[in-house]
Amino acid sequence: SHCWGVQKPAPPQSIMAPPAAPHLIYRDYVDADDGPCKALEMRAMQGTRFQTMSKIVQCFVRAGFEHFKTFDAKARQYEDCIIRVVEDRASAGRVVGVGCAALKTARMHSVMCKIAYVFDLRVDEDYQGHGIGKTLSAQIEEACKARGVDYLYLTVNDDNVKARSLYAKQGFAHASHRSPALSLLASPQQEDLEISVKRMSKEEAMHMTAEAYKSADLMPKHLDQLSSLLFTKARS
């Protein structure tokens, strides 16, 4: 998948205004949206550009996308979050679009700042092509700007052509490329170096982890707390 990022959210533009469809209501997420948003996620799963293949893949991986907690649980784990929903009042309030952004304080270019991770932008297939995704993305960006966000980033699959096109038009730039772990099984790398392993204390491991990642982009502000949490879980 690709990681896309954009520096400093742009000022409001005309795309902030919802399309001329008064029956479509753009609003913030509420608890009652949990079920409808989960249902939308299953209807609008991201995947291959080939529709037949997409349906076959969905049959096998659908269970992996099911939420065992509430739809907003992932976003609520962060310092702050934004979740926008689109409902069609002409269709009994059916939820036809949703988008999330999780806000955190993290490092970017060696400076601690506020960053937003944009994810789960979904639009019902029956409503695509009418600017809903574009409007949702712009509204989330503007809400992030109002909360002092300096950078936004997101990930998108290589074959999700619609999403990549949308984000490029929104000003996102390709920042990095990430390959699935399964690709390593197809073409494993040969190691020529001899590797030695030694036992170390929890404190030494935490210190090594903090030193290795302290200057990396997107690392959280309180890395010591993250290290402590990771090693506590590893021992339990």
Secondary structure as UniProt FT lines:
FT   STRAND          2..7
FT   HELIX           14..16
FT   TURN            22..23
FT   STRAND          24..28
FT   HELIX           31..33
FT   HELIX           34..43
FT   HELIX           51..61
FT   HELIX           62..65
FT   TURN            71..72
FT   HELIX           73..76
FT   STRAND          80..88
FT   HELIX           89..91
FT   TURN            92..93
FT   STRAND          94..108
FT   TURN            109..110
FT   STRAND          111..123
FT   HELIX           125..127
FT   TURN            128..129
FT   HELIX           132..146
FT   TURN            147..148
FT   STRAND          151..156
FT   TURN            158..159
FT   HELIX           161..169
FT   TURN            170..171
FT   STRAND          173..177
FT   HELIX           182..186
FT   HELIX           202..213
FT   TURN            214..215
FT   TURN            217..218
FT   HELIX           223..235
//
